[in-house]
Amino acid sequence: MSVLKSIKFRLTLWYLIAIAVLLVLFGTVAYYLLSRNLYKALDESLRARVIELEGSIKIEGRRVQFEQKVNELVMIYDADGALMQRLGPNVEFANIDKSVREALFGKSSFVSASTPAGPDVRLYVSPFNVDSQTRVAIVVGRLPNDILNVLGIFRMVILNSSLLLVVLAGAGGLFLADRTLKPVERITDIARGIGESDLSRRIDVETDDELGRLSQTLNGMIGRLEEAFTKQRQFVADASHELRTPLAVIQAESSLVLEKPRTEAEYRKALELVSQEVSFMSNIVAKLLLLARSDAGSEPMDYQNVNVTDLLTEVAQDIDVLAQEKGLTFDLGQMDALTVRGDRTKLKQLFLNILDNAVRYTPKGGMVAASLARRDGKAVATVVDSGIGIAPEHLPFIFDRFYRVDKARTYAEGGTGLGLAIASSIAKMHGGEIRVESQPGGGTTFTIVLPTADTQALPWTLPTPNWSKDV
């Protein structure tokens, strides 16, 4: 990266520009104030000198005498504006006639009079009444050499001091910018070294300023990316594992059938097995597609007012058949009349997944019960079973995709490990949630919380295709 494009250079440049502008403003104002005060002091000294001369001057006709020694330029003009007396250097002034006329009318003034050669001379023109009938004009002047010398020295001091200050400010600005941006360079180096294969590194910039907060934000983002990549890798591994078994069965059965001629019955049996495995894989792919669309927020939803009481009763009839086949007791308890706004097909899938999971993991002779009640303005469906229960260390993960508490109960059980994940996703689509409480050997309680229709505002509707209720 070019030095001219670096933030360090630009910060220092803007810092120097700001310093230079402030120095120019300060120098200009200081020079103006000093010049004004020096000329004001000169004017006051000229005024005081005229007062002194007025007390020592004697005018008889056109003869002028001073009782004290005069070292500066003094000129006396008569009532007609003609020069009567000049003391000091013989210098002609081109622009004092107006001031002399004003003085003869009683108005005093200061004027910087130009000369043909040399600097301007500061003059004070004042009226002087010789008697009640006669008025003359007295002009006293001094060269502002001392003032010009002082202002020249002041300009040099300001200029040299400003240049030195700019140099020091530039060096200090570079040092401060480098020190301030050092953590940014460290953040950049660490971030450049973090890749998909190594997301465990973190930015170790710990300060209580904006850079510290930036580091915390980036660390949080990296942590979320690490978690997402971990889940993705686990998901791919689990999906591959789930699809490997049916693919292996299809390959083995196909190879076995093709080894030698078979009877029609054997071919039919092999094709039925292959069809069964294909259906199982299609079911997994369909569920994965649903979860992917749900994550992306693109899953079509057909929102309508759904009578949850009727829906749960309908699902309970199907579950009761499964429970009887397994030798379980199914009880439908309290059922309050409640309505939610949502997708009826997906809500049915939610309840089927939860109830089927309860039946699946409850041993013969056990009990499964479901109920529906209003609590705090929400529809709360509760599913309780007397099954094998879930250990506390597994509870945070049971809604993860392909997660199974009992790793041995996999393909043989017929499940895909996606039922609870889909149920949780559907609940979230409807602004609800699923809670679980369980103890090993003490059964499990699932609590499904959904906003009722009178408290929920959902977006516009889209048609949704029918999809399997298998879990």
Disulfide bonds with the S-S distance in Angstrom:
none
